[in-house]
Amino acid sequence: MVRIRGRVGDWPVDLTVELDAQDWAQLAQHVAPAAAAAAAAASAASATGAAAVASDALWQTTLDLLHKAGQIEGPQLLVQLAALAGGEAAGKRLLVRLRHCAQVRMEAGVDAPIYHWVG
């Protein structure tokens, strides 16, 4: 949890932001390399082995799903990933991860993005 206090112009600001381990890891990617390495090590140390294994299994299932389909529209893929991951937010995180995966190509379709497996 991060608490931010101060002023924006004449307006007082008192903001509390809650971040989970994944959010901290994403934030760490945007800071100095030494700080990012320390944050990544702390994040890895705080994650349980079982959670890491489950996350890896979910990611592999996501890749297998797209591989078997060959290509799939974003909204349809989101529905399937949300069902796999246990919620829409988790499904959206998997979609973002797919966008940055070297094995996946995303193209703009007429109505929605289309995810292609390129292996």
C-alpha positions as MATLAB code, in Angstrom:
seq = 'MVRIRGRVGDWPVDLTVELDAQDWAQLAQHVAPAAAAAAAAASAASATGAAAVASDALWQTTLDLLHKAGQIEGPQLLVQLAALAGGEAAGKRLLVRLRHCAQVRMEAGVDAPIYHWVG';
ca = [
       0.000    0.000    0.000;
       1.250    3.463   -0.898;
      -0.086    6.658    0.642;
       0.358    9.903   -1.248;
      -0.215   13.228    0.460;
       0.258   16.704   -0.857;
      -1.373   19.345   -2.961;
      -2.318   19.687   -6.589;
      -2.607   23.421   -7.044;
      -5.023   24.577   -4.366;
      -6.486   21.100   -3.843;
      -5.316   18.893   -0.957;
      -4.562   15.304   -1.929;
      -4.645   12.261    0.359;
      -4.554    9.121   -1.778;
      -4.060    5.492   -0.806;
      -3.120    3.011   -3.540;
      -3.107   -0.731   -2.959;
      -0.792   -2.783   -5.155;
      -0.488   -6.569   -5.323;
       2.760   -8.400   -6.103;
       2.150   -8.283   -9.872;
       1.501   -4.519   -9.793;
       4.751   -3.969   -7.855;
       6.624   -6.058  -10.434;
       5.213   -3.960  -13.291;
       6.084   -0.761  -11.454;
       9.609   -2.016  -10.832;
      10.175   -2.360  -14.586;
       9.959    1.431  -14.906;
      12.500    2.397  -12.250;
      16.313    2.311  -12.191;
      17.788   -1.138  -12.960;
      19.283   -1.608   -9.477;
      16.004   -0.723   -7.803;
      14.123   -2.935  -10.247;
      16.376   -5.887   -9.468;
      15.847   -5.392   -5.733;
      12.085   -5.097   -6.191;
      11.981   -8.190   -8.398;
      13.968  -10.168   -5.841;
      11.646   -9.030   -3.064;
       8.606   -9.868   -5.165;
       9.984  -13.307   -6.006;
      10.826  -13.972   -2.381;
       7.330  -13.022   -1.229;
       5.577  -15.196   -3.799;
       4.887  -18.741   -2.685;
       6.166  -21.639   -4.741;
       2.649  -22.977   -5.251;
       1.398  -19.632   -6.589;
       4.298  -19.453   -9.042;
       3.603  -22.985  -10.270;
      -0.112  -22.171  -10.654;
       0.729  -18.989  -12.554;
       3.074  -20.889  -14.886;
       0.426  -23.564  -15.460;
      -2.193  -20.906  -16.246;
       0.173  -19.196  -18.690;
       0.943  -22.508  -20.410;
      -2.791  -23.252  -20.656;
      -3.307  -19.796  -22.191;
      -0.619  -20.444  -24.795;
      -2.046  -23.898  -25.551;
      -5.529  -22.430  -26.008;
      -4.326  -19.941  -28.628;
      -2.046  -22.510  -30.260;
      -4.942  -24.946  -30.742;
      -7.240  -22.198  -32.050;
      -4.607  -20.759  -34.383;
      -6.321  -17.378  -34.211;
      -9.115  -15.927  -32.116;
     -10.822  -12.565  -31.689;
     -10.004  -10.600  -28.542;
     -13.484  -10.549  -26.931;
     -13.947  -14.298  -27.392;
     -10.442  -14.933  -26.058;
     -11.113  -12.697  -23.043;
     -14.215  -14.710  -22.145;
     -12.234  -17.953  -22.276;
      -9.287  -16.538  -20.321;
     -11.567  -15.034  -17.669;
     -13.134  -18.461  -17.188;
      -9.689  -20.085  -16.927;
      -8.197  -17.454  -14.610;
     -11.228  -17.019  -12.372;
     -12.203  -13.470  -13.284;
     -12.241  -10.773  -15.929;
      -9.348   -8.808  -14.401;
      -7.105  -11.877  -14.442;
      -8.217  -12.612  -18.003;
      -7.275   -9.073  -19.059;
      -3.819   -9.477  -17.499;
      -3.320  -12.620  -19.577;
      -4.396  -10.737  -22.729;
      -1.819   -8.040  -22.021;
       0.818  -10.700  -21.484;
      -0.144  -12.301  -24.809;
       0.318   -8.959  -26.593;
       3.955   -8.941  -25.519;
       4.630  -12.613  -26.199;
       6.987  -13.409  -29.090;
       4.850  -16.415  -30.038;
       1.757  -14.281  -30.606;
       0.928  -11.680  -33.234;
      -1.975   -9.328  -32.733;
      -3.654   -7.534  -35.612;
      -6.484   -5.037  -35.730;
      -9.624   -6.733  -36.972;
     -12.741   -5.001  -38.274;
     -14.512   -5.040  -34.896;
     -11.882   -6.360  -32.479;
      -8.213   -7.326  -32.305;
      -7.327  -10.789  -33.543;
      -4.669  -12.837  -31.759;
      -2.647  -15.187  -34.001;
      -0.367  -18.008  -32.905;
       2.947  -17.726  -34.757;
       4.903  -20.193  -32.622;
];
